[in-house]
Every structure is written in C-alpha cells, then in structure tokens.
Amino acid sequence: MATKSDTTVLITGASSGMGYEFARHYAQLDYNIIMVSLDKERLSSAAHEISKLAKGDVHYITQDLSKADSANGLYKRVIGDGHKVDILINNAGFATAGSFATTSLDDEAAEMTLNMVTLTLLTKLFLKDMLQRKHGKILNVASLAATAAGPYMAVYYASKSY
C-alpha cells in the first residue's frame, strides 16, 4: 500500500466550499492534491493557499465538468500528466432554481451532466485503475436535497437523488 506522501487525491469543485476544505484537509496530511474547478481565477487562488499548507504537491486543472465528455478529458489529462489517483472526491455540482416551466433547458442539461453523468464516468474511469492497483477510495458528495423534494429546484433535487 502507498504511503501518504505517495497518495494523490483528486477533488472536483475544489475552488470553494466543501471541495476547498477537502483539499485543505488532505494537504495537511501529506497527500498530493489535484484540484479541479471551472473558475480559473478562484481555483488558482485556492490552489496557491492550499500549497502554503501542503506537504505534498498541489496541482490544479481548470475544466468545465458540465460539458459532455469532460470526464474523459479530465481522466486523460490526469493520466497523461503522470498522476495516479488514489482518492477521488466527486464534489462538483450546481443547482438551478425557479419554476420548472421557466428555467433554462440548457442550464438544467448542464446541471444533470455534472451532477450525474460526469460523476458516474469519473467514478468508472478512476475505479478501473484503483481496482487494478487493489487500492483506492471514492467519495461521491451528495446533498440533503437527495432525501426530499423541494420547490423551485426540481432538477437539482432529482439529480442529487441519483
């Protein structure tokens, strides 16, 4: 089994909130960190802050995971850069809000892609490598919205139940 200094954690949605806190936690434990998020400026700033705490390496990748085939692109980039992911934290997500009849179809399609499709594909892609090495962990972050229905967020609640 790998030592902590040989262990890499990939965290999506890592520029703020829980994703940033996951990165901060693992950086202080001597893990290598790969932070992924859409907002380049915010992610760069977050990665800079995490690198001050880190004992391992900190890398960041700016990528919109709500786009079709983004999971394959991220996987190929990470592997192509020579990283092996030991812990995958699928944390990225977003919500649309408003009356279902008037919310944006494009925004909701992107929301479903990110919250369900990308999460599933990243899990499957990195899981294969973990199984081959007989080592790895995956955390899929959900929401309390997964356990109940709520007004004006039909797609978010449904995608988090997934």
C-alpha positions in Angstrom: 0.0 0.0 0.0 1.2 3.5 -0.8 2.3 5.9 2.0 0.6 9.2 2.4 3.3 11.0 0.6 2.7 8.7 -2.4 -1.0 9.2 -2.3 -2.9 11.6 -4.6 -6.4 13.0 -4.0 -8.4 14.4 -6.9 -11.1 16.8 -5.8 -13.7 18.3 -8.1 -15.4 21.5 -7.2 -12.2 22.3 -5.2 -12.1 26.1 -5.5 -14.5 26.8 -2.7 -16.8 25.4 0.0 -16.5 21.7 0.8 -14.1 21.0 -2.0 -11.7 23.6 -0.8 -12.0 22.2 2.8 -11.3 18.6 1.5 -8.2 19.9 -0.3 -7.1 21.8 2.8 -7.6 18.7 5.0 -5.7 16.3 2.7 -2.9 18.8 2.0 -2.2 19.0 5.8 -2.0 15.2 5.9 0.9 15.0 3.4 -1.2 13.9 0.4 -0.6 15.2 -3.1 -3.6 17.2 -4.3 -5.2 17.7 -7.7 -7.8 20.5 -7.5 -10.4 20.8 -10.3 -12.9 23.5 -10.9 -14.4 25.8 -13.5 -13.4 29.2 -12.3 -9.7 29.6 -13.2 -9.0 32.7 -11.1 -10.7 31.3 -8.0 -9.1 27.9 -8.5 -5.6 29.4 -8.9 -6.1 31.4 -5.8 -7.4 28.4 -3.8 -4.5 26.2 -5.0 -2.0 28.9 -4.0 -3.5 28.9 -0.5 -3.5 25.1 -0.3 0.1 24.9 -1.4 1.1 27.0 1.6 -0.3 24.3 3.9 0.7 21.3 1.8 3.5 18.8 2.5 2.8 17.1 -0.9 2.4 18.5 -4.4 -0.6 20.7 -5.3 -1.8 20.8 -8.9 -4.9 22.4 -10.4 -6.9 21.9 -13.5 -9.4 24.3 -14.8 -12.2 22.4 -16.5 -16.0 22.7 -17.0 -17.2 19.3 -15.9 -20.8 20.1 -17.0 -19.8 19.6 -20.6 -20.3 16.3 -22.5 -17.2 14.1 -22.5 -15.5 16.3 -19.8 -14.9 13.2 -17.6 -12.9 11.5 -20.4 -11.0 14.7 -21.0 -10.1 15.1 -17.3 -9.2 11.5 -16.9 -6.9 11.6 -20.0 -5.2 14.8 -18.8 -4.6 13.4 -15.3 -3.2 10.1 -16.5 -1.3 11.9 -19.3 0.4 14.2 -16.7 1.6 11.0 -15.0 -0.6 11.1 -11.9 -2.3 8.1 -10.3 -5.4 8.9 -8.3 -5.7 7.1 -5.1 -8.7 9.0 -3.7 -11.4 10.6 -5.9 -13.7 13.1 -4.4 -16.6 13.9 -6.7 -17.7 17.1 -5.1 -18.6 19.4 -8.0 -22.2 20.4 -8.5 -24.5 23.2 -9.0 -28.2 24.0 -8.8 -30.7 25.8 -11.0 -33.6 27.5 -9.3 -37.0 28.7 -10.4 -40.3 27.5 -11.8 -39.6 24.3 -13.8 -41.7 25.7 -16.7 -39.4 28.8 -17.0 -35.9 27.6 -16.0 -33.3 27.3 -18.7 -33.2 23.9 -20.5 -29.5 24.4 -21.3 -28.7 25.1 -17.7 -30.6 22.1 -16.5 -28.9 19.8 -19.1 -25.5 21.1 -17.8 -26.7 20.5 -14.2 -27.7 16.9 -15.0 -24.5 16.3 -16.9 -22.4 17.5 -14.0 -24.4 16.1 -11.1 -25.0 12.6 -12.6 -23.1 11.8 -15.9 -19.7 13.3 -15.1 -19.8 11.9 -11.5 -20.6 8.4 -12.9 -18.0 8.5 -15.6 -15.2 9.8 -13.4 -16.1 7.1 -10.9 -15.9 4.4 -13.5 -12.7 5.7 -15.1 -10.7 6.0 -12.0 -12.2 2.9 -10.4 -10.7 0.7 -13.1 -7.2 1.9 -12.2 -7.9 1.6 -8.4 -9.1 -2.0 -8.9 -6.1 -2.8 -10.9 -3.8 -1.5 -8.2 -6.1 -3.1 -5.5 -6.1 0.3 -3.7 -8.2 3.4 -3.8 -11.2 5.2 -2.4 -14.1 7.2 -3.9 -16.4 9.7 -2.2 -19.4 11.0 -4.1 -20.7 14.0 -2.3 -24.4 14.4 -2.3 -26.8 16.8 -0.6 -29.6 16.7 1.9 -31.7 17.6 -1.2 -31.2 13.9 -2.2 -33.6 12.8 0.6 -36.5 15.1 0.0 -38.4 17.1 -2.6 -38.4 20.9 -2.6 -40.0 23.7 -4.5 -38.3 25.5 -7.4 -35.3 23.1 -7.7 -36.8 20.1 -9.4 -33.8 19.1 -11.4 -31.3 19.6 -8.6 -33.3 17.5 -6.1 -33.7 14.7 -8.7 -30.0 14.8 -9.7 -28.8 14.7 -6.1 -31.1 11.7 -5.5 -29.3 10.0 -8.3 
